C-alpha cells in the first residue's frame, strides 16, 4: 500500500480541483461503480471459482452498489512515521447506494479474533502481524464487509489536521478526567484543538470503557465532516496537503478522492453511527471484547442494505 497525500479531509480538496470533470463525467455513476473494490472473499474463505466468487460478492458482502472505506488510527507518535503500530481506531465508512443513509461502523480494537499463526488476539494486532491484508481479511470474516480502500493516519497527523481546520466544536456530556489520554473536561461544549480532540477520542475511563471511546470517535469524525466539509476549506489546501502528505498512508487514487469527495459533499454528512455488538470479558488475564460472528452479521443487515 503506497503513501498518499491525504486522508478523508483531502477528498474535498481534490473535489474542488476536479469539480468540472466530476460534474460532467462522474456523478451519474459514482455510487454504482464498484469496479475498483478489493475482493477479500477468497482470502477469507478459501479458493473459489469465478462463479462462486461473484455470488459471494453480491450475497455475502453487504450492500451491493455501495462502497466500504476503512480508516485506521495508528498508535504512532512524535516523529515516527513507519505506520507499523497497532490500529488504535478501526472505523468503516459505508457509502450506501442512492437513497440510503451512509454509515460509520466502529470495530472495538479489543475485539477477540483468532489470527493465522498467532492464535487468540485482539483485532488491533492484525495489522502488526499481517499488515493490511490480514486486517482486511479479519474484518471480512467478522462482519461480511468487503473493504474498498484503506487509509491510515497517525496521532500527529490527526492533531495537525484538526488544528489546521481551526478546531472542531464538541459537546462533552459527562466529566472526563483521564491522565493516560490527557482528557480533562467538565460537561459543556468546547472548541477543541488537535491535542484536545485526540484526548477526547482516546479516553477510556468512562463507564462503558472502549464502547464509549468508539462512540466518541464516531461522533467527532461526524462533526468534522458536518462542520468543516465545505468550500471554505479550499483556502487551507496548501497547509492540509503538507500535513496529510507526511502523516497518512493510503491506497486511494485521485479518482477515489474525487469519487468519495463528491458523494460526501452532496450528502447531509449526518451518518448513521454504529458499533458492532459485543461484551467485555477477561480471558487468561487479558481483557477482550467478545463477539458472536452470526450476531454481528445479523446486526449489520439492519444498516447495510
Secondary structure per residue as TSV (DSSP state, phi and psi in degrees):
chain	resnum	aa	ss	phi	psi
A	1	X	-	360.0	121.4
A	2	X	-	-84.7	157.0
A	3	X	-	-65.9	142.8
A	4	X	-	-133.2	151.8
A	5	X	S	-89.2	88.4
A	6	X	-	141.5	154.2
A	7	X	-	-122.4	-156.2
A	8	X	T	-59.7	-28.9
A	9	X	T	-63.7	-29.8
A	10	X	H	-69.0	-17.1
A	11	X	H	-55.6	-44.2
A	12	X	H	-66.9	-34.8
A	13	X	H	-65.1	-46.9
A	14	X	H	-68.4	-35.0
A	15	X	H	-60.0	-44.8
A	16	X	H	-62.2	-42.2
A	17	X	H	-63.1	-40.1
A	18	X	T	-104.6	23.5
A	19	X	H	-56.2	-48.5
A	20	X	H	-60.9	-42.9
A	21	X	H	-63.5	-43.4
A	22	X	I	-58.9	-50.4
A	23	X	I	-64.7	-33.8
A	24	X	I	-80.7	-36.4
A	25	X	I	-122.1	-24.6
A	26	X	I	-105.0	-34.4
A	27	X	G	-54.1	-42.8
A	28	X	G	-59.6	-24.7
A	29	X	G	-121.9	13.6
A	30	X	G	-58.4	-48.3
A	31	X	G	-83.6	-10.2
A	32	X	G	-107.5	0.5
A	33	X	-	-88.7	107.7
A	34	X	-	-119.8	19.8
A	35	X	T	-67.1	-23.3
A	36	X	T	-92.0	1.1
A	37	X	-	-65.2	143.0
A	38	X	-	-76.5	145.4
A	39	X	-	-102.8	106.9
A	40	X	-	-104.6	-2.5
A	41	X	H	-63.2	-40.5
A	42	X	H	-64.0	-40.6
A	43	X	H	-67.7	-32.4
A	44	X	H	-85.1	-27.0
A	45	X	H	-121.8	1.7
A	46	X	-	98.6	174.9
A	47	X	-	-67.6	144.1
A	48	X	-	-139.7	151.9
A	49	X	-	-79.4	169.3
A	50	X	H	-63.0	-34.9
A	51	X	H	-66.4	-43.1
A	52	X	H	-65.9	-41.8
A	53	X	H	-62.0	-39.8
A	54	X	H	-64.1	-41.2
A	55	X	H	-64.5	-40.6
A	56	X	H	-63.8	-37.1
A	57	X	H	-62.8	-38.1
A	58	X	H	-88.1	-23.6
A	59	X	H	-107.9	-49.2
A	60	X	T	-74.3	-40.1
A	61	X	S	-86.5	135.9
A	62	X	S	-71.2	153.7
A	63	X	-	57.3	69.9
A	64	X	T	-53.5	134.7
A	65	X	T	91.2	-17.7
A	66	X	-	-92.3	174.5
A	67	X	E	-134.2	154.3
A	68	X	E	-128.8	111.0
A	69	X	E	-103.0	123.0
A	70	X	E	-95.5	122.9
A	71	X	E	-114.8	128.5
A	72	X	E	-121.9	127.1
A	73	X	E	-95.2	117.7
A	74	X	E	-93.5	133.0
A	75	X	-	-75.7	79.2
A	76	X	-	-141.4	129.9
A	77	X	-	-130.3	166.5
A	78	X	T	64.2	-138.1
A	79	X	T	-86.8	-1.3
A	80	X	-	-73.3	128.3
A	81	X	-	-140.0	43.8
A	82	X	S	-98.8	-4.7
A	83	X	-	52.6	48.2
A	84	X	-	-118.9	6.6
A	85	X	S	-80.5	178.2
A	86	X	-	-71.2	151.4
A	87	X	E	-84.3	99.1
A	88	X	E	-67.8	-28.6
A	89	X	E	-130.2	132.4
A	90	X	E	-127.8	109.9
A	91	X	E	-137.9	135.8
A	92	X	E	-112.6	127.4
A	93	X	E	-98.1	110.3
A	94	X	E	-93.1	113.7
A	95	X	E	-90.8	110.7
A	96	X	-	-81.3	161.5
A	97	X	-	-59.2	162.5
A	98	X	T	-51.7	137.7
A	99	X	T	90.6	-8.2
A	100	X	S	-109.1	157.5
A	101	X	-	-85.2	133.7
A	102	X	-	-70.5	154.6
A	103	X	E	-132.9	136.1
A	104	X	E	-100.8	120.8
A	105	X	E	-115.2	124.5
A	106	X	E	-103.9	140.2
A	107	X	-	-115.3	114.3
A	108	X	-	-55.1	138.1
A	109	X	T	-66.3	-20.3
A	110	X	T	-90.6	8.7
A	111	X	B	-58.1	128.5
A	112	X	E	-77.9	127.9
A	113	X	E	-138.9	165.9
A	114	X	E	-109.7	108.5
A	115	X	E	-88.2	139.1
A	116	X	T	-53.9	126.9
A	117	X	T	69.4	3.3
A	118	X	T	-131.2	-5.0
A	119	X	E	65.0	-151.7
A	120	X	E	-63.0	129.5
A	121	X	E	-156.3	167.1
A	122	X	E	-82.4	147.5
A	123	X	G	-63.9	-23.0
A	124	X	G	-72.0	-5.9
A	125	X	G	-89.0	-12.0
A	126	X	H	-60.9	-41.1
A	127	X	H	-67.3	-34.2
A	128	X	H	-65.2	-44.1
A	129	X	H	-82.5	-34.8
A	130	X	H	-135.9	12.0
A	131	X	H	65.6	-160.5
A	132	X	H	-58.7	-41.5
A	133	X	H	-59.9	-47.4
A	134	X	H	-64.6	-43.3
A	135	X	H	-64.7	-44.2
A	136	X	H	-62.2	-40.1
A	137	X	H	-64.6	-41.3
A	138	X	H	-65.3	-38.8
A	139	X	H	-63.9	-40.5
A	140	X	H	-64.6	-45.2
A	141	X	H	-62.9	-36.2
A	142	X	H	-76.5	-38.2
A	143	X	H	-118.7	-20.3
A	144	X	-	79.5	9.9
A	145	X	-	-94.9	125.7
A	146	X	-	-89.2	126.5
A	147	X	-	-83.8	132.9
A	148	X	S	-84.2	-53.0
A	149	X	E	-144.5	157.5
A	150	X	E	-129.2	141.6
A	151	X	E	-138.5	136.7
A	152	X	E	-114.9	141.6
A	153	X	E	-136.0	136.9
A	154	X	E	-93.0	176.0
A	155	X	H	-62.0	-43.0
A	156	X	H	-64.5	-38.3
A	157	X	H	-63.5	-42.7
A	158	X	H	-60.7	-48.5
A	159	X	H	-63.3	-42.8
A	160	X	H	-65.6	-38.4
A	161	X	H	-64.7	-46.1
A	162	X	H	-60.6	-42.1
A	163	X	H	-63.9	-42.6
A	164	X	H	-63.8	-29.2
A	165	X	T	-81.8	-3.4
A	166	X	T	87.1	18.0
A	167	X	-	85.3	175.8
A	168	X	E	-140.2	136.7
A	169	X	E	-77.8	121.2
A	170	X	E	-130.6	134.2
A	171	X	E	-97.0	126.3
A	172	X	E	-100.1	123.1
A	173	X	-	-88.1	-24.4
A	174	X	S	-144.8	159.2
A	175	X	-	-56.1	138.3
A	176	X	E	-131.0	112.9
A	177	X	E	-138.6	98.3
A	178	X	E	-134.7	101.8
A	179	X	T	-59.2	-30.4
A	180	X	T	-68.5	-41.2
A	181	X	T	-89.3	-21.4
A	182	X	T	91.8	1.4
A	183	X	E	-69.0	129.8
A	184	X	E	-149.9	80.7
A	185	X	E	-133.2	139.9
A	186	X	-	-95.9	161.9
A	187	X	S	-54.9	139.6
A	188	X	E	152.3	-179.7
A	189	X	E	-106.9	131.4
A	190	X	E	-125.9	143.5
A	191	X	E	-88.3	98.1
A	192	X	E	-87.0	135.5
A	193	X	-	-83.4	-176.2
A	194	X	H	-62.3	-42.7
A	195	X	H	-63.3	-43.4
A	196	X	H	-67.5	-41.8
A	197	X	H	-63.0	-40.7
A	198	X	H	-64.5	-43.9
A	199	X	H	-61.9	-41.3
A	200	X	H	-58.9	-42.6
A	201	X	H	-79.0	-18.3
A	202	X	H	-100.8	-8.3
A	203	X	-	-59.8	133.9
A	204	X	-	-127.7	17.2
A	205	X	-	-91.6	-0.4
A	206	X	S	-77.7	174.7
A	207	X	T	-59.2	-39.1
A	208	X	T	-98.3	10.5
A	209	X	T	55.1	-121.3
A	210	X	H	-65.4	-28.6
A	211	X	H	-67.5	-41.4
A	212	X	H	-62.8	-39.3
A	213	X	H	-61.3	-47.4
A	214	X	H	-69.4	-30.0
A	215	X	H	-64.2	-40.9
A	216	X	H	-66.1	-37.4
A	217	X	H	-61.1	-46.8
A	218	X	H	-63.7	-41.9
A	219	X	H	-60.5	-46.7
A	220	X	H	-65.7	-44.3
A	221	X	H	-60.9	-42.4
A	222	X	H	-59.1	-42.4
A	223	X	H	-68.9	-35.2
A	224	X	H	-61.5	-47.7
A	225	X	H	-60.4	-48.7
A	226	X	H	-65.5	-42.4
A	227	X	H	-85.4	-31.0
A	228	X	H	-114.7	-13.1
A	229	X	-	-86.5	77.2
A	230	X	S	-150.2	176.0
A	231	X	G	-66.0	-16.1
A	232	X	G	-66.0	-16.3
A	233	X	G	-72.3	-15.1
A	234	X	G	-60.7	-31.5
A	235	X	G	-67.7	-19.0
A	236	X	G	-95.9	4.4
A	237	X	H	-54.2	-50.9
A	238	X	H	-58.5	-44.6
A	239	X	H	-64.9	-43.7
A	240	X	H	-65.5	-42.9
A	241	X	H	-63.0	-36.4
A	242	X	H	-65.0	-45.6
A	243	X	H	-63.4	-49.6
A	244	X	H	-71.4	-27.2
A	245	X	H	-66.2	-26.4
A	246	X	H	-90.7	-30.1
A	247	X	H	-121.7	22.5
A	248	X	E	-135.3	161.3
A	249	X	E	-140.3	131.2
A	250	X	E	-156.5	157.4
A	251	X	-	-110.6	22.6
A	252	X	-	-74.3	135.9
A	253	X	-	-93.6	171.7
A	254	X	H	-58.7	-40.8
A	255	X	H	-60.5	-39.3
A	256	X	H	-61.9	-41.7
A	257	X	H	-62.5	-46.3
A	258	X	H	-62.9	-45.2
A	259	X	H	-56.9	-58.9
A	260	X	H	-68.7	-37.9
A	261	X	H	-61.1	-41.3
A	262	X	H	-62.9	-46.1
A	263	X	H	-59.6	-47.7
A	264	X	H	-68.1	-35.7
A	265	X	H	-62.2	-37.2
A	266	X	H	-93.3	-0.1
A	267	X	S	-86.0	170.5
A	268	X	-	-82.8	-4.2
A	269	X	-	57.2	26.7
A	270	X	-	-119.6	85.0
A	271	X	-	-76.1	155.3
A	272	X	E	-67.9	133.2
A	273	X	E	-121.5	118.4
A	274	X	E	-136.3	160.2
A	275	X	E	-128.3	138.1
A	276	X	-	-61.6	144.5
A	277	X	-	-72.6	144.4
A	278	X	-	-174.7	171.3
A	279	X	E	-131.0	143.3
A	280	X	E	-75.4	144.7
A	281	X	E	-156.4	150.4
A	282	X	E	-106.1	119.7
A	283	X	E	-125.3	121.1
A	284	X	T	53.3	38.5
A	285	X	T	80.3	4.3
A	286	X	E	-114.1	134.4
A	287	X	E	-84.6	127.0
A	288	X	E	-127.6	164.5
A	289	X	E	-105.1	115.1
A	290	X	E	-97.1	128.5
A	291	X	-	-124.4	155.0
A	292	X	-	-103.1	118.2
A	293	X	H	-58.6	-43.3
A	294	X	H	-62.0	-39.8
A	295	X	H	-65.9	-40.8
A	296	X	H	-61.0	-47.9
A	297	X	H	-65.9	-38.0
A	298	X	H	-66.3	-40.8
A	299	X	H	-60.0	-44.6
A	300	X	H	-68.2	-26.4
A	301	X	H	-58.6	-28.5
A	302	X	T	-72.8	-14.2
A	303	X	T	-116.0	-31.3
A	304	X	-	-106.4	96.6
A	305	X	-	-122.4	360.0
